[in-house]
Amino acid sequence: MIQGIATICVGFGETSTPLATRTYASSQDVENEDLIQMGGKVMNKDAPSMKRDSTSKTLNLKRSGTLALLCGIFWSQSSAEAIDFNREIRPILAGKCFACHGPDEEARKAGLRLDLREAVIEADVLVPGKLMDSELHHRIHSTDPDEVMPPPESNQTLKPEEIDLLDHWIEAGAAYDRHWAFVSPQKPAVPSHGDRWGENPIDAFLRQSMNEHGFEPSEPAPPHMLLRRLYLDLTGLPPAPEEVEAFAGESSQEAYVRIVDCLLASPAYGEKWGREWLDIARYADTNGYEKDRPRSMWPYRDWVIRSLNADMPFDQFTIEQLAGDMLPGATQDQRIATGFHRNTQLNEEGGIDPLEFRFYAAVDRVATTGTAWMGLTTGCAQCHTHKYDPITHEEYYGLMALLDNVEEPDLILESSSQAAQRKQIDAALETERVRLQEDTSGFESAFIAWLKKAQEAATQWTTLTPREMKTNLPKLEVLEDGSIFSSGDVTKRDVFTLQFENDTPITALRLEVLPDPRLPEQGPGRCYYEGRKGDFFLSEFEHFKGKEPMTITQPSHTYGKISIGGGSADATNVLDGDGSSGWSTAEQNGKAHHLVLPLKNPIPAKTPFTIEMLFERHFVVSLGRFRLSATSETGTPIAKTHGTRAEELLATGKLDEPSVLSYLKDVFLETDPRWKTQQQALEKIRNQLPRPDHSLVMMERPADNPRPTYLRHRGEYLSPRNLIEPGLPKVFRDASFPGPKDRLSFARWLASDANPMGDRVTVNRAWRSFFGAGLIRTSGNFGTQAPSPDHPELLDWLAVKFRENGRHLKSLHRLIVTSAIYQQSSQASPEQLQRDPENRHLARGPRFRLSGELIRDHMLAASGRLSHKMQGPGVYPPQPLSVTAHAFGNTAWKVSSGEDRYRRSVYTFIKRTAPFASYMTFDGTSGENCLARRDRSNTPLQALSLLNDDMFLELARHAAIQAPTEPEGAIETLFRQFLSRPPTKEEQATLMGYYQQQLGRLHAGELQASDLTASQEAPVERAARVLLARLIMNLDEAITKP
């Protein structure tokens, strides 16, 4: 705001001398405590005063003083004292001043903060109770462009009424209050409104507001309107015509409450409210960015639906999504729940730095958490201290540190039926193996011959244990079996450097790559980005005796294949000095393979030597688990296809145990080409085992290898600065963790009473779903830039009530829908439209258009086509194939068949770069970002889509087939199905005329019955009913909550 207060020193004309500052250390009032906690600065008393002297540029003080005097005549001191700082003053300062004089120290002009009372007083900008001594008063009244605040270049102007408010606030003592959202809600007393209208506490709060503003509540909604509203709100589906008729016949509050309880217990409840939460969770079935490949997130979506149907308390719902993996004895469902923050996008474009996009995923997690549970927009603080809200640049990265100490594995989900099937197949496999070993002619003699030859060629290997291990970033750990496990972050170019000293001479080295259940697809690699999951790519294998490189001759491997790009995967590639070539075991996930590297010159005993492995390609390709061994035997050992365990057994010669012989017989069956037919029989049995499902989840990194979080200068990944410790912004004064500063403690704090925002945000989001707008209009932002709540006492009462009721969403929803406010007619009177067009005083019921998903669900149910099948992978309803044709890879949209074609919209496969067209037309989401509220637009494309989309035409056809054949009955039935009420006489006559008109066009050949009915034999009367259904489906009432 005060550009010259860049220069408000004595004389006001000099612009080069900054104002001196000092650290403030008192705690006299609420705002001072904010200052202390944020490390804020206030003006030094020794700094030049902002009070004017005789050398100042002259303002028209006589005019401003007279204005103040006149204002005082019409505005008494008692009324000035009634000014609400949070409701009336803070919005002015936040909107017009804080950009230059707020929390952001980098953007702050003249070192002046107007968000802290003590800073303003210390700077002599404000003298409480003394208007003419307050520089703020003179600046806002000035007409001099060099003096006036806000300055002209800010493009901000104070309105006359805002200037008056500021003046009277100063006169009243310039009291500051903490921003209301940062203070824990207290339960206000339920007001008495003087009549018997409404027995719900919600009604009492809003009836009082109506009385204060001269409104009367509307009449109760007609039974059909109320029941349709209730069904759509709680389940997202319309009531059946017979249910409407039954309710209209009884229409008592007791009957209404019974229906409410029935709908809350319906499985459709979780599907409807789950779709709303998935907007917050930015749920999608693909990775996003350029390639946008499919991912397995649907188990998380199903967990959300199950949890909401089970009425899981919202605090537990919160904790499990943010840190379910860290709960003691975490269940499979609790681990699936952590998919909430695996919904971030994943960039697989060639040449990207995976760590950079991990950082941007962490940025998204901070933003989403802020929106979902804290009611704050945190994005500003990524680059600098927030200009409006008390979140410093450092505190932003403290939040990131709480959320970013995670690994991102896939959780294998084997259902009970799959487990039973696997056991059956394992048993069949064992039976077949035994039969082959016992019944096959010549097997035993062939096995003995193989065994003798294999023993003669066997090499004795000794596992090498490194003295020291270094990497560029990953952490290496030696396991009990001598293998080495890699964890932590990986980069585009990983280097493992291992130092050894052996007791015996070494003539050859062996590198085993090993599977591990902790690795993607069980490894042996750590690839999870662009390449095939579980792959690795060893570019170079270098070895030194001291600083002298050693020469390898005749390397060999058991298997080699590259999954991406051309070229061989021969063992010699790791020695050619070319980082673009190398060795890989693509398509062998979960299987062990090895390289054997004979040395031209043996390494003498007791000689230190170094092995360096380079992993370098344009996707993430380092090893996850491996083991290094050495031999002292002479000759040239080679890699054996029978594997290292068999090699060890053969080399030791301990073959008298039955278990050893049985194992070696299995090896013989798998490796000897003479038994190819038998091998194929075994493989056929193996292939019967279905591939288990999996879900993307989170897992906390071990305490001895935490991920460091750095402050990023101006939010740039490439500009790391100092290391940041995890923690909460100091504005949350009760931000004490019930444990270590980690993700679980953060989740528990977010879900606790200590978080002043959480319950308010949740009840406000629910209110918006029922009434079309929240009690505070900005659902994801409760900060200082947000508008004040329309009904602050009701918001706080609901928040505390929600807490007292165990944070059960069903209890909250029941409370809202059983209120008289909710049950009002939505028919607006001319006076209501004129005086309260946005229905802020709620003197009428809610009425607004359904979302794209609910429009489709409504049409499916009303037409009789809806499938109630729940859960499972995403489905592909009909839509134009061109929608996905131009996305990366020209992904085909393979329309689902059978009942999957007609399932609820929450199960539709969501492709981020080409989301389902019909939903997007009606303001849907692509799942790329957290969405706290959807906009509602009104466009011609929506009408065209509803009229011409093949999906809606198909549903009109089915409704026409189910309707009575006589036109009067068809009109009555279709009206009741799609609008939940019978037509009026005028509507019946109009539709009858339309039916006859279309029937005439069909008989005249203007329209083709086969095009409308998709049948060559269908009579023209059916085609006319299709048109009738289509017309009713396109009525505004059909896609609107009444």
LINSULMO-V466321 format. One record per run of one state. SS is the DSSP state (2 for helix, 1 for strand, 0 for the rest). FROM is the first residue (numbers start at 0). TO is the last residue. Records with the same first field share a line. If there is no record, write none. Layout:
SS->FROM-TO + FROM-TO
//
This chain:
0->0-2 + 7-19 + 23-28 + 37-39 + 43-59 + 74-75 + 81-83 + 96-96 + 101-115 + 122-129 + 133-133 + 141-150 + 154-158 + 171-178 + 182-199 + 213-218 + 220-221 + 234-239 + 250-251 + 264-265 + 280-284 + 286-292 + 294-296 + 309-312 + 326-330 + 342-352 + 374-378 + 383-391 + 403-404 + 407-408 + 413-414 + 439-441 + 457-460 + 463-466 + 471-473 + 478-482 + 487-491 + 501-504 + 513-518 + 522-523 + 525-536 + 538-538 + 545-546 + 549-550 + 557-559 + 561-569 + 575-581 + 583-583 + 585-591 + 603-606 + 616-621 + 623-623 + 631-642 + 652-656 + 671-671 + 686-691 + 696-697 + 700-701 + 705-708 + 715-718 + 723-741 + 750-756 + 771-790 + 804-807 + 817-822 + 824-828 + 835-846 + 849-850 + 863-865 + 867-873 + 875-880 + 885-886 + 890-896 + 903-903 + 908-910 + 914-915 + 921-938 + 948-948 + 962-965 + 979-983 + 1003-1007 + 1013-1018 + 1033-1034 + 1041-1041
2->3-6 + 29-36 + 60-73 + 76-80 + 84-95 + 97-100 + 116-121 + 130-132 + 134-140 + 151-153 + 159-170 + 179-181 + 200-212 + 222-233 + 240-249 + 252-263 + 266-279 + 297-308 + 313-325 + 331-341 + 353-373 + 379-382 + 392-402 + 415-438 + 442-456 + 519-521 + 570-574 + 643-651 + 657-670 + 672-685 + 702-704 + 712-714 + 742-749 + 757-770 + 791-803 + 808-816 + 829-834 + 851-862 + 881-884 + 887-889 + 897-901 + 904-906 + 911-913 + 916-920 + 939-947 + 949-961 + 966-978 + 984-1002 + 1008-1012 + 1019-1032 + 1035-1038
1->20-22 + 40-42 + 219-219 + 285-285 + 293-293 + 405-406 + 409-412 + 461-462 + 467-470 + 474-477 + 483-486 + 492-500 + 505-512 + 524-524 + 537-537 + 539-544 + 547-548 + 551-556 + 560-560 + 582-582 + 584-584 + 592-602 + 607-615 + 622-622 + 624-630 + 692-695 + 698-699 + 709-711 + 719-722 + 823-823 + 847-848 + 866-866 + 874-874 + 902-902 + 907-907 + 1039-1040
//
